[in-house]
Amino acid sequence: MNGTLAGPTSPSTTPDTGARTVARFAALGFAATGAAFLVYPAVRPWHDETTLAGAAGMASPSWVVAHLSAVAGFITLTLSLLAVRSLLRGTRGSGASLAALLLTWVGVGLTLPYYGAEVFGVPEAAAQALREHSATLLVPMTDAIRFQPAAVTMFALGLALLGAGAVAAAVAVARSGRWNRWTAAPMAVGFALFIPQFFAGETVRIAHGALIAAGCAWLAVSLLRTRTVSLESARRR
């Protein structure tokens, strides 16, 4: 129309307030996810869990805060991937983003009951051991909670699906052409390593939390720098 009032624009940089809002929501969600999974191992008590010191740690507020932080991280992760799915709809990463969302939703749904046991059940078992001043009670009671067949099966399956969902999210980001192809890779590696890191000690587990935090931070910054595209442009990619 009037070239003096509106300069030439490219479809790939067309302003889209709705998409910008979604991108900011996703960035906030990933930042919160990273912070939550950094707090989880950093705040968690790391005493020998066969001793009364270990029982005191498991019965402490720090234990509850640490595991509730993980619960919050799982929830914000799913909300973030929902926003990413919206951003990538119509791009080459659309199918992978849907797979990422579905895998993560199911994975988190299977994982959260186990964390509920860690938040509500394990501290009570530890408190009972402290009341009776008996470290020998601690391991049988906590193992009965943690290694109940249905519980541990759901937990392992949930975390495996969660890892697969994170990898699918990285694939979606790489295929979309919206960001650097490796933008979501560190986050995906962090969640893919969620099961193995349980077999490591304090230092490795805190480092694992830092990996997830760094990966989520990189993804969040990339989302905040997103130059939104029109739906027509996205579909042409």
C-alpha positions as a Markdown table, in Angstrom:
| # | Residue | x | y | z |
|---|---|---|---|---|
| 1 | Met | 0.0 | 0.0 | 0.0 |
| 2 | Asn | 1.9 | 3.2 | 1.1 |
| 3 | Gly | 5.6 | 2.3 | 1.0 |
| 4 | Thr | 6.5 | 5.3 | 3.1 |
| 5 | Leu | 4.5 | 4.1 | 6.0 |
| 6 | Ala | 5.3 | 0.4 | 5.8 |
| 7 | Gly | 8.7 | -0.8 | 4.7 |
| 8 | Pro | 9.3 | -4.2 | 3.0 |
| 9 | Thr | 8.9 | -7.1 | 5.4 |
| 10 | Ser | 9.8 | -10.8 | 5.1 |
| 11 | Pro | 7.2 | -13.5 | 5.9 |
| 12 | Ser | 9.9 | -15.1 | 8.1 |
| 13 | Thr | 10.0 | -12.1 | 10.4 |
| 14 | Thr | 6.3 | -11.2 | 10.4 |
| 15 | Pro | 5.4 | -9.9 | 13.9 |
| 16 | Asp | 3.0 | -12.3 | 15.7 |
| 17 | Thr | 2.1 | -11.2 | 19.2 |
| 18 | Gly | 0.4 | -14.5 | 20.0 |
| 19 | Ala | 3.5 | -16.5 | 18.9 |
| 20 | Arg | 5.8 | -14.2 | 20.9 |
| 21 | Thr | 3.7 | -14.8 | 24.0 |
| 22 | Val | 3.8 | -18.5 | 23.6 |
| 23 | Ala | 7.6 | -18.4 | 23.1 |
| 24 | Arg | 8.0 | -16.4 | 26.2 |
| 25 | Phe | 5.8 | -18.8 | 28.1 |
| 26 | Ala | 7.9 | -21.7 | 26.9 |
| 27 | Ala | 11.1 | -19.9 | 27.8 |
| 28 | Leu | 9.8 | -19.2 | 31.3 |
| 29 | Gly | 8.7 | -22.9 | 31.6 |
| 30 | Phe | 12.1 | -24.2 | 30.6 |
| 31 | Ala | 13.9 | -21.8 | 32.9 |
| 32 | Ala | 11.7 | -23.0 | 35.8 |
| 33 | Thr | 12.3 | -26.6 | 34.8 |
| 34 | Gly | 16.1 | -26.2 | 34.8 |
| 35 | Ala | 16.0 | -24.4 | 38.2 |
| 36 | Ala | 13.8 | -27.1 | 39.7 |
| 37 | Phe | 16.1 | -29.9 | 38.6 |
| 38 | Leu | 19.2 | -28.0 | 39.9 |
| 39 | Val | 17.5 | -27.5 | 43.3 |
| 40 | Tyr | 16.5 | -31.1 | 43.5 |
| 41 | Pro | 20.0 | -32.7 | 44.0 |
| 42 | Ala | 21.5 | -29.6 | 45.5 |
| 43 | Val | 19.1 | -29.4 | 48.4 |
| 44 | Arg | 18.6 | -33.2 | 48.9 |
| 45 | Pro | 20.4 | -34.5 | 52.0 |
| 46 | Trp | 23.2 | -37.0 | 51.0 |
| 47 | His | 23.8 | -38.9 | 54.3 |
| 48 | Asp | 24.3 | -42.6 | 54.3 |
| 49 | Glu | 20.8 | -43.9 | 54.1 |
| 50 | Thr | 21.5 | -47.0 | 56.2 |
| 51 | Thr | 22.3 | -44.8 | 59.3 |
| 52 | Leu | 20.3 | -42.6 | 61.7 |
| 53 | Ala | 22.0 | -39.6 | 60.1 |
| 54 | Gly | 20.4 | -40.8 | 56.8 |
| 55 | Ala | 17.1 | -41.2 | 58.5 |
| 56 | Ala | 17.3 | -37.6 | 59.9 |
| 57 | Gly | 18.1 | -36.4 | 56.4 |
| 58 | Met | 15.1 | -38.3 | 54.8 |
| 59 | Ala | 12.8 | -37.0 | 57.6 |
| 60 | Ser | 14.0 | -33.4 | 57.1 |
| 61 | Pro | 12.2 | -30.5 | 55.3 |
| 62 | Ser | 15.1 | -30.4 | 52.9 |
| 63 | Trp | 14.1 | -33.9 | 51.6 |
| 64 | Val | 10.6 | -32.8 | 51.0 |
| 65 | Val | 11.6 | -29.5 | 49.3 |
| 66 | Ala | 14.1 | -31.3 | 47.1 |
| 67 | His | 11.6 | -33.9 | 45.8 |
| 68 | Leu | 8.7 | -31.4 | 45.5 |
| 69 | Ser | 11.1 | -29.3 | 43.4 |
| 70 | Ala | 11.5 | -32.3 | 41.0 |
| 71 | Val | 7.7 | -32.7 | 40.9 |
| 72 | Ala | 7.4 | -29.0 | 39.9 |
| 73 | Gly | 10.1 | -29.5 | 37.3 |
| 74 | Phe | 8.2 | -32.4 | 35.7 |
| 75 | Ile | 5.1 | -30.3 | 35.5 |
| 76 | Thr | 6.7 | -27.2 | 34.0 |
| 77 | Leu | 8.5 | -29.4 | 31.5 |
| 78 | Thr | 5.2 | -30.7 | 30.1 |
| 79 | Leu | 3.7 | -27.2 | 30.0 |
| 80 | Ser | 6.8 | -26.0 | 28.1 |
| 81 | Leu | 6.6 | -28.8 | 25.6 |
| 82 | Leu | 2.9 | -27.9 | 25.0 |
| 83 | Ala | 4.0 | -24.4 | 24.1 |
| 84 | Val | 6.8 | -25.7 | 21.8 |
| 85 | Arg | 4.3 | -27.9 | 20.1 |
| 86 | Ser | 2.2 | -24.8 | 19.4 |
| 87 | Leu | 5.2 | -22.9 | 18.0 |
| 88 | Leu | 6.2 | -25.8 | 15.8 |
| 89 | Arg | 2.8 | -26.7 | 14.4 |
| 90 | Gly | 3.0 | -26.6 | 10.6 |
| 91 | Thr | 6.8 | -26.9 | 10.5 |
| 92 | Arg | 8.9 | -29.9 | 9.7 |
| 93 | Gly | 9.3 | -30.5 | 13.4 |
| 94 | Ser | 5.6 | -30.7 | 14.0 |
| 95 | Gly | 5.3 | -34.5 | 14.1 |
| 96 | Ala | 8.3 | -34.9 | 16.4 |
| 97 | Ser | 7.0 | -32.1 | 18.7 |
| 98 | Leu | 3.7 | -33.9 | 19.1 |
| 99 | Ala | 5.5 | -37.2 | 19.9 |
| 100 | Ala | 7.6 | -35.3 | 22.4 |
| 101 | Leu | 4.5 | -33.9 | 24.1 |
| 102 | Leu | 2.7 | -37.2 | 24.3 |
| 103 | Leu | 5.7 | -39.3 | 25.4 |
| 104 | Thr | 6.5 | -36.7 | 28.1 |
| 105 | Trp | 2.9 | -36.4 | 29.3 |
| 106 | Val | 2.6 | -40.2 | 29.8 |
| 107 | Gly | 6.1 | -40.4 | 31.2 |
| 108 | Val | 5.5 | -37.7 | 33.8 |
| 109 | Gly | 2.1 | -39.3 | 34.7 |
| 110 | Leu | 3.9 | -42.6 | 35.4 |
| 111 | Thr | 6.7 | -41.0 | 37.3 |
| 112 | Leu | 4.9 | -38.6 | 39.7 |
| 113 | Pro | 3.3 | -41.2 | 41.9 |
| 114 | Tyr | 6.8 | -42.5 | 42.8 |
| 115 | Tyr | 7.9 | -39.0 | 43.7 |
| 116 | Gly | 4.7 | -38.8 | 45.9 |
| 117 | Ala | 6.0 | -41.8 | 47.8 |
| 118 | Glu | 9.4 | -40.0 | 48.2 |
| 119 | Val | 7.7 | -36.9 | 49.5 |
| 120 | Phe | 5.1 | -38.5 | 51.8 |
| 121 | Gly | 6.1 | -42.1 | 52.5 |
| 122 | Val | 9.9 | -42.1 | 52.9 |
| 123 | Pro | 10.0 | -39.3 | 55.4 |
| 124 | Glu | 7.4 | -41.1 | 57.6 |
| 125 | Ala | 9.4 | -44.3 | 57.5 |
| 126 | Ala | 12.5 | -42.3 | 58.4 |
| 127 | Ala | 10.7 | -40.6 | 61.2 |
| 128 | Gln | 9.6 | -43.9 | 62.6 |
| 129 | Ala | 13.2 | -45.2 | 62.6 |
| 130 | Leu | 14.3 | -42.1 | 64.4 |
| 131 | Arg | 11.5 | -42.5 | 67.0 |
| 132 | Glu | 12.6 | -46.0 | 67.7 |
| 133 | His | 16.3 | -45.0 | 67.4 |
| 134 | Ser | 16.8 | -48.0 | 65.1 |
| 135 | Ala | 18.8 | -47.7 | 61.9 |
| 136 | Thr | 18.0 | -51.3 | 61.2 |
| 137 | Leu | 14.4 | -50.4 | 60.6 |
| 138 | Leu | 15.2 | -47.8 | 58.0 |
| 139 | Val | 16.3 | -49.8 | 55.0 |
| 140 | Pro | 13.5 | -52.4 | 55.1 |
| 141 | Met | 10.9 | -49.7 | 55.4 |
| 142 | Thr | 12.2 | -47.5 | 52.7 |
| 143 | Asp | 12.9 | -50.4 | 50.4 |
| 144 | Ala | 9.4 | -51.6 | 50.8 |
| 145 | Ile | 8.2 | -48.2 | 49.5 |
| 146 | Arg | 10.8 | -47.7 | 46.8 |
| 147 | Phe | 11.0 | -51.2 | 45.4 |
| 148 | Gln | 7.4 | -52.3 | 45.5 |
| 149 | Pro | 7.1 | -54.0 | 42.1 |
| 150 | Ala | 4.3 | -51.8 | 40.6 |
| 151 | Ala | 5.9 | -48.7 | 41.9 |
| 152 | Val | 9.4 | -49.3 | 40.6 |
| 153 | Thr | 8.1 | -50.6 | 37.2 |
| 154 | Met | 6.0 | -47.4 | 36.7 |
| 155 | Phe | 8.9 | -45.3 | 37.7 |
| 156 | Ala | 11.4 | -46.9 | 35.3 |
| 157 | Leu | 8.9 | -46.9 | 32.4 |
| 158 | Gly | 7.9 | -43.3 | 33.1 |
| 159 | Leu | 11.5 | -42.1 | 33.1 |
| 160 | Ala | 12.3 | -44.0 | 30.0 |
| 161 | Leu | 9.4 | -42.4 | 28.2 |
| 162 | Leu | 10.4 | -39.0 | 29.6 |
| 163 | Gly | 13.9 | -39.5 | 28.1 |
| 164 | Ala | 12.4 | -40.5 | 24.8 |
| 165 | Gly | 10.1 | -37.4 | 24.9 |
| 166 | Ala | 13.1 | -35.1 | 25.5 |
| 167 | Val | 15.0 | -36.7 | 22.6 |
| 168 | Ala | 11.9 | -36.2 | 20.4 |
| 169 | Ala | 11.8 | -32.6 | 21.4 |
| 170 | Ala | 15.4 | -32.1 | 20.4 |
| 171 | Val | 14.6 | -33.7 | 17.0 |
| 172 | Ala | 11.6 | -31.4 | 16.6 |
| 173 | Val | 13.7 | -28.3 | 17.3 |
| 174 | Ala | 16.5 | -29.5 | 14.9 |
| 175 | Arg | 14.0 | -30.2 | 12.1 |
| 176 | Ser | 12.0 | -27.0 | 12.5 |
| 177 | Gly | 14.7 | -24.6 | 11.2 |
| 178 | Arg | 13.6 | -22.1 | 13.8 |
| 179 | Trp | 16.7 | -22.3 | 16.0 |
| 180 | Asn | 20.2 | -23.8 | 15.9 |
| 181 | Arg | 19.7 | -27.5 | 15.3 |
| 182 | Trp | 21.6 | -28.4 | 18.6 |
| 183 | Thr | 19.6 | -26.0 | 20.8 |
| 184 | Ala | 17.6 | -28.7 | 22.6 |
| 185 | Ala | 20.3 | -31.4 | 22.6 |
| 186 | Pro | 21.8 | -30.7 | 26.1 |
| 187 | Met | 18.4 | -30.7 | 27.7 |
| 188 | Ala | 17.6 | -34.0 | 25.9 |
| 189 | Val | 20.8 | -35.6 | 27.0 |
| 190 | Gly | 20.1 | -34.6 | 30.6 |
| 191 | Phe | 16.6 | -36.2 | 30.6 |
| 192 | Ala | 17.9 | -39.3 | 28.7 |
| 193 | Leu | 20.4 | -39.8 | 31.6 |
| 194 | Phe | 17.8 | -39.6 | 34.3 |
| 195 | Ile | 17.8 | -43.3 | 35.1 |
| 196 | Pro | 21.6 | -43.9 | 35.0 |
| 197 | Gln | 22.3 | -40.9 | 37.2 |
| 198 | Phe | 20.4 | -42.7 | 40.1 |
| 199 | Phe | 23.3 | -45.2 | 40.3 |
| 200 | Ala | 25.9 | -42.4 | 40.9 |
| 201 | Gly | 26.9 | -40.5 | 43.9 |
| 202 | Glu | 26.2 | -36.9 | 45.1 |
| 203 | Thr | 28.7 | -35.2 | 42.9 |
| 204 | Val | 27.5 | -36.8 | 39.7 |
| 205 | Arg | 23.9 | -36.3 | 40.5 |
| 206 | Ile | 24.4 | -32.6 | 41.2 |
| 207 | Ala | 26.3 | -32.3 | 38.0 |
| 208 | His | 23.4 | -34.0 | 36.2 |
| 209 | Gly | 21.1 | -31.4 | 37.7 |
| 210 | Ala | 23.4 | -28.7 | 36.4 |
| 211 | Leu | 23.4 | -30.3 | 32.9 |
| 212 | Ile | 19.6 | -30.1 | 32.8 |
| 213 | Ala | 19.6 | -26.6 | 34.1 |
| 214 | Ala | 22.2 | -25.5 | 31.5 |
| 215 | Gly | 20.3 | -27.2 | 28.7 |
| 216 | Cys | 17.0 | -25.7 | 29.7 |
| 217 | Ala | 18.6 | -22.3 | 30.1 |
| 218 | Trp | 20.0 | -22.5 | 26.5 |
| 219 | Leu | 16.7 | -23.5 | 25.2 |
| 220 | Ala | 14.9 | -20.7 | 27.1 |
| 221 | Val | 17.3 | -18.0 | 25.8 |
| 222 | Ser | 16.8 | -19.3 | 22.2 |
| 223 | Leu | 13.0 | -19.1 | 22.7 |
| 224 | Leu | 13.3 | -15.5 | 23.9 |
| 225 | Arg | 15.2 | -14.6 | 20.8 |
| 226 | Thr | 12.7 | -16.2 | 18.5 |
| 227 | Arg | 11.8 | -14.2 | 15.5 |
| 228 | Thr | 8.2 | -15.2 | 15.0 |
| 229 | Val | 7.0 | -16.4 | 11.6 |
| 230 | Ser | 3.7 | -16.2 | 9.9 |
| 231 | Leu | 1.8 | -19.5 | 9.6 |
| 232 | Glu | 2.1 | -19.3 | 5.8 |
| 233 | Ser | 5.9 | -19.0 | 6.0 |
| 234 | Ala | 6.2 | -21.8 | 8.6 |
| 235 | Arg | 4.3 | -24.2 | 6.3 |
| 236 | Arg | 6.6 | -23.5 | 3.4 |
| 237 | Arg | 9.6 | -24.7 | 5.4 |
